[in-house]
Amino acid sequence: MSIGWEWSDNLATGVTEIDNQHKEIFSRAGKLSAACSEGKGKEEVLRLLLFLEDYIKEHFAAEERLQLRHGYPDYAAHKSQHTRYISDVARLTTAFREEGATLSLVIMTNKTLASWLVQHIGKTDREFANYLREQAAA
């Protein structure tokens, strides 16, 4: 189940605060992945979910403030993805509280995180980064 969670500079937005937050999320994903490969995913999943519950709200708020400040035309769609991801994490946390760290929960947490890191950071945030670069060059 181990996935290589390595930060890559091609994911950088060029905004230090945002990039550092993304790096921290990648680091935490790597810890869960490593724990899963050692058969300790159930112990690590709670730490990750508790971290994500607060951290992503701060991170998303920082991204959204930056988007509003720069008049990002895809702000509403981007914010919608953030809202959906916050709901996904809340659902996973609720499942943990109700059922404990089941194998199913560990797998769903890994899938949710992988999807977000690949799709949102790898695609949606990169589009925003390109917009910021275009604005800076104009």
Phi and psi restraints in degrees (value plus and minus 20) as a CYANA .aco file:
   2 SER   PHI     -88.5   -48.5
   2 SER   PSI     113.5   153.5
   3 ILE   PHI    -141.5  -101.5
   3 ILE   PSI     119.0   159.0
   4 GLY   PHI     -97.2   -57.2
   4 GLY   PSI      84.5   124.5
   5 TRP   PHI    -119.6   -79.6
   5 TRP   PSI      64.7   104.7
   6 GLU   PHI    -134.6   -94.6
   6 GLU   PSI     111.2   151.2
   7 TRP   PHI     -87.8   -47.8
   7 TRP   PSI     121.6   161.6
   8 SER   PHI    -147.8  -107.8
   8 SER   PSI     116.4   156.4
   9 ASP   PHI     -81.9   -41.9
   9 ASP   PSI     -39.3     0.7
  10 ASN   PHI     -93.0   -53.0
  10 ASN   PSI     -26.1    13.9
  11 LEU   PHI    -112.8   -72.8
  11 LEU   PSI     -27.0    13.0
  12 ALA   PHI     -85.4   -45.4
  12 ALA   PSI     120.5   160.5
  13 THR   PHI    -110.2   -70.2
  13 THR   PSI     -38.5     1.5
  14 GLY   PHI      70.5   110.5
  14 GLY   PSI     -21.9    18.1
  15 VAL   PHI    -126.2   -86.2
  15 VAL   PSI      91.9   131.9
  16 THR   PHI     -73.0   -33.0
  16 THR   PSI     -67.3   -27.3
  17 GLU   PHI     -78.2   -38.2
  17 GLU   PSI     -67.7   -27.7
  18 ILE   PHI     -86.6   -46.6
  18 ILE   PSI     -65.6   -25.6
  19 ASP   PHI     -82.1   -42.1
  19 ASP   PSI     -60.2   -20.2
  20 ASN   PHI     -84.8   -44.8
  20 ASN   PSI     -58.1   -18.1
  21 GLN   PHI     -85.8   -45.8
  21 GLN   PSI     -62.1   -22.1
  22 HIS   PHI     -81.3   -41.3
  22 HIS   PSI     -62.1   -22.1
  23 LYS   PHI     -80.9   -40.9
  23 LYS   PSI     -59.9   -19.9
  24 GLU   PHI     -84.8   -44.8
  24 GLU   PSI     -60.5   -20.5
  25 ILE   PHI     -84.8   -44.8
  25 ILE   PSI     -62.0   -22.0
  26 PHE   PHI     -81.3   -41.3
  26 PHE   PSI     -61.1   -21.1
  27 SER   PHI     -81.3   -41.3
  27 SER   PSI     -64.4   -24.4
  28 ARG   PHI     -86.0   -46.0
  28 ARG   PSI     -58.3   -18.3
  29 ALA   PHI     -82.9   -42.9
  29 ALA   PSI     -59.1   -19.1
  30 GLY   PHI     -83.1   -43.1
  30 GLY   PSI     -57.2   -17.2
  31 LYS   PHI     -85.2   -45.2
  31 LYS   PSI     -61.2   -21.2
  32 LEU   PHI     -85.8   -45.8
  32 LEU   PSI     -63.5   -23.5
  33 SER   PHI     -81.1   -41.1
  33 SER   PSI     -64.0   -24.0
  34 ALA   PHI     -84.3   -44.3
  34 ALA   PSI     -61.3   -21.3
  35 ALA   PHI     -82.6   -42.6
  35 ALA   PSI     -59.8   -19.8
  36 CYS   PHI     -83.5   -43.5
  36 CYS   PSI     -61.2   -21.2
  37 SER   PHI     -89.0   -49.0
  37 SER   PSI     -38.9     1.1
  38 GLU   PHI    -118.0   -78.0
  38 GLU   PSI     -14.1    25.9
  39 GLY   PHI      55.7    95.7
  39 GLY   PSI       0.7    40.7
  40 LYS   PHI    -139.4   -99.4
  40 LYS   PSI       3.3    43.3
  41 GLY   PHI     -81.2   -41.2
  41 GLY   PSI     -55.5   -15.5
  42 LYS   PHI     -83.7   -43.7
  42 LYS   PSI     -53.9   -13.9
  43 GLU   PHI     -93.0   -53.0
  43 GLU   PSI     -55.3   -15.3
  44 GLU   PHI    -103.4   -63.4
  44 GLU   PSI     -45.4    -5.4
  45 VAL   PHI     -81.9   -41.9
  45 VAL   PSI     -58.5   -18.5
  46 LEU   PHI     -83.7   -43.7
  46 LEU   PSI     -65.5   -25.5
  47 ARG   PHI     -76.9   -36.9
  47 ARG   PSI     -62.7   -22.7
  48 LEU   PHI     -86.4   -46.4
  48 LEU   PSI     -66.2   -26.2
  49 LEU   PHI     -83.5   -43.5
  49 LEU   PSI     -61.6   -21.6
  50 LEU   PHI     -84.6   -44.6
  50 LEU   PSI     -60.4   -20.4
  51 PHE   PHI     -82.0   -42.0
  51 PHE   PSI     -70.5   -30.5
  52 LEU   PHI     -82.8   -42.8
  52 LEU   PSI     -58.4   -18.4
  53 GLU   PHI     -72.8   -32.8
  53 GLU   PSI     -64.5   -24.5
  54 ASP   PHI    -109.4   -69.4
  54 ASP   PSI     -64.2   -24.2
  55 TYR   PHI     -83.2   -43.2
  55 TYR   PSI     -62.6   -22.6
  56 ILE   PHI     -87.6   -47.6
  56 ILE   PSI     -50.2   -10.2
  57 LYS   PHI     -84.4   -44.4
  57 LYS   PSI     -64.2   -24.2
  58 GLU   PHI     -83.6   -43.6
  58 GLU   PSI     -66.2   -26.2
  59 HIS   PHI     -82.2   -42.2
  59 HIS   PSI     -68.2   -28.2
  60 PHE   PHI     -83.8   -43.8
  60 PHE   PSI     -59.8   -19.8
  61 ALA   PHI     -81.4   -41.4
  61 ALA   PSI     -60.9   -20.9
  62 ALA   PHI     -83.9   -43.9
  62 ALA   PSI     -65.0   -25.0
  63 GLU   PHI     -81.2   -41.2
  63 GLU   PSI     -64.8   -24.8
  64 GLU   PHI     -87.1   -47.1
  64 GLU   PSI     -58.4   -18.4
  65 ARG   PHI     -81.1   -41.1
  65 ARG   PSI     -63.1   -23.1
  66 LEU   PHI     -83.5   -43.5
  66 LEU   PSI     -61.8   -21.8
  67 GLN   PHI     -83.7   -43.7
  67 GLN   PSI     -63.9   -23.9
  68 LEU   PHI     -84.4   -44.4
  68 LEU   PSI     -62.2   -22.2
  69 ARG   PHI     -80.7   -40.7
  69 ARG   PSI     -53.6   -13.6
  70 HIS   PHI    -121.2   -81.2
  70 HIS   PSI     -13.5    26.5
  71 GLY   PHI      43.2    83.2
  71 GLY   PSI      20.7    60.7
  72 TYR   PHI     -83.3   -43.3
  72 TYR   PSI     100.3   140.3
  73 PRO   PHI     -87.8   -47.8
  73 PRO   PSI     -41.7    -1.7
  74 ASP   PHI    -120.0   -80.0
  74 ASP   PSI       2.2    42.2
  75 TYR   PHI     -74.1   -34.1
  75 TYR   PSI     -69.3   -29.3
  76 ALA   PHI     -81.1   -41.1
  76 ALA   PSI     -63.5   -23.5
  77 ALA   PHI     -87.0   -47.0
  77 ALA   PSI     -59.6   -19.6
  78 HIS   PHI     -85.1   -45.1
  78 HIS   PSI     -65.8   -25.8
  79 LYS   PHI     -81.1   -41.1
  79 LYS   PSI     -58.1   -18.1
  80 SER   PHI     -80.6   -40.6
  80 SER   PSI     -60.4   -20.4
  81 GLN   PHI     -83.4   -43.4
  81 GLN   PSI     -61.6   -21.6
  82 HIS   PHI     -79.9   -39.9
  82 HIS   PSI     -66.1   -26.1
  83 THR   PHI     -80.3   -40.3
  83 THR   PSI     -62.6   -22.6
  84 ARG   PHI     -84.2   -44.2
  84 ARG   PSI     -60.8   -20.8
  85 TYR   PHI     -88.3   -48.3
  85 TYR   PSI     -58.7   -18.7
  86 ILE   PHI     -79.6   -39.6
  86 ILE   PSI     -61.1   -21.1
  87 SER   PHI     -85.0   -45.0
  87 SER   PSI     -61.0   -21.0
  88 ASP   PHI     -80.3   -40.3
  88 ASP   PSI     -65.4   -25.4
  89 VAL   PHI     -85.7   -45.7
  89 VAL   PSI     -60.8   -20.8
  90 ALA   PHI     -81.6   -41.6
  90 ALA   PSI     -60.4   -20.4
  91 ARG   PHI     -83.2   -43.2
  91 ARG   PSI     -62.2   -22.2
  92 LEU   PHI     -85.0   -45.0
  92 LEU   PSI     -61.5   -21.5
  93 THR   PHI     -84.5   -44.5
  93 THR   PSI     -62.0   -22.0
  94 THR   PHI     -82.0   -42.0
  94 THR   PSI     -63.4   -23.4
  95 ALA   PHI     -80.8   -40.8
  95 ALA   PSI     -60.0   -20.0
  96 PHE   PHI     -82.0   -42.0
  96 PHE   PSI     -65.5   -25.5
  97 ARG   PHI     -85.5   -45.5
  97 ARG   PSI     -52.5   -12.5
  98 GLU   PHI    -104.6   -64.6
  98 GLU   PSI     -57.0   -17.0
  99 GLU   PHI    -138.6   -98.6
  99 GLU   PSI     -32.1     7.9
 100 GLY   PHI      64.9   104.9
 100 GLY   PSI    -192.3  -152.3
 101 ALA   PHI    -105.1   -65.1
 101 ALA   PSI      55.7    95.7
 102 THR   PHI     -96.8   -56.8
 102 THR   PSI     140.6   180.6
 103 LEU   PHI     -79.7   -39.7
 103 LEU   PSI     -60.1   -20.1
 104 SER   PHI     -78.8   -38.8
 104 SER   PSI     -63.0   -23.0
 105 LEU   PHI     -84.8   -44.8
 105 LEU   PSI     -62.9   -22.9
 106 VAL   PHI     -80.3   -40.3
 106 VAL   PSI     -64.1   -24.1
 107 ILE   PHI     -84.1   -44.1
 107 ILE   PSI     -66.1   -26.1
 108 MET   PHI     -84.2   -44.2
 108 MET   PSI     -57.6   -17.6
 109 THR   PHI     -83.7   -43.7
 109 THR   PSI     -65.5   -25.5
 110 ASN   PHI     -79.2   -39.2
 110 ASN   PSI     -65.7   -25.7
 111 LYS   PHI     -84.8   -44.8
 111 LYS   PSI     -62.8   -22.8
 112 THR   PHI     -83.0   -43.0
 112 THR   PSI     -65.5   -25.5
 113 LEU   PHI     -85.8   -45.8
 113 LEU   PSI     -63.3   -23.3
 114 ALA   PHI     -81.4   -41.4
 114 ALA   PSI     -65.2   -25.2
 115 SER   PHI     -80.0   -40.0
 115 SER   PSI     -65.4   -25.4
 116 TRP   PHI     -85.8   -45.8
 116 TRP   PSI     -65.7   -25.7
 117 LEU   PHI     -83.8   -43.8
 117 LEU   PSI     -61.2   -21.2
 118 VAL   PHI     -96.3   -56.3
 118 VAL   PSI     -71.1   -31.1
 119 GLN   PHI     -97.0   -57.0
 119 GLN   PSI     -69.8   -29.8
 120 HIS   PHI     -97.8   -57.8
 120 HIS   PSI     -76.3   -36.3
 121 ILE   PHI     -89.8   -49.8
 121 ILE   PSI     -64.4   -24.4
 122 GLY   PHI     -89.2   -49.2
 122 GLY   PSI     -45.6    -5.6
 123 LYS   PHI    -138.7   -98.7
 123 LYS   PSI     -82.9   -42.9
 124 THR   PHI     -85.2   -45.2
 124 THR   PSI     -66.5   -26.5
 125 ASP   PHI     -88.5   -48.5
 125 ASP   PSI     -52.8   -12.8
 126 ARG   PHI     -86.0   -46.0
 126 ARG   PSI     -56.1   -16.1
 127 GLU   PHI     -82.8   -42.8
 127 GLU   PSI     -61.6   -21.6
 128 PHE   PHI     -84.0   -44.0
 128 PHE   PSI     -62.0   -22.0
 129 ALA   PHI     -80.5   -40.5
 129 ALA   PSI     -61.5   -21.5
 130 ASN   PHI     -82.0   -42.0
 130 ASN   PSI     -61.1   -21.1
 131 TYR   PHI     -80.8   -40.8
 131 TYR   PSI     -65.3   -25.3
 132 LEU   PHI     -80.5   -40.5
 132 LEU   PSI     -61.7   -21.7
 133 ARG   PHI     -84.1   -44.1
 133 ARG   PSI     -61.2   -21.2
 134 GLU   PHI     -83.3   -43.3
 134 GLU   PSI     -60.3   -20.3
 135 GLN   PHI     -85.1   -45.1
 135 GLN   PSI     -59.5   -19.5
 136 ALA   PHI     -87.8   -47.8
 136 ALA   PSI     -54.1   -14.1
 137 ALA   PHI     -98.4   -58.4
 137 ALA   PSI     -40.4    -0.4
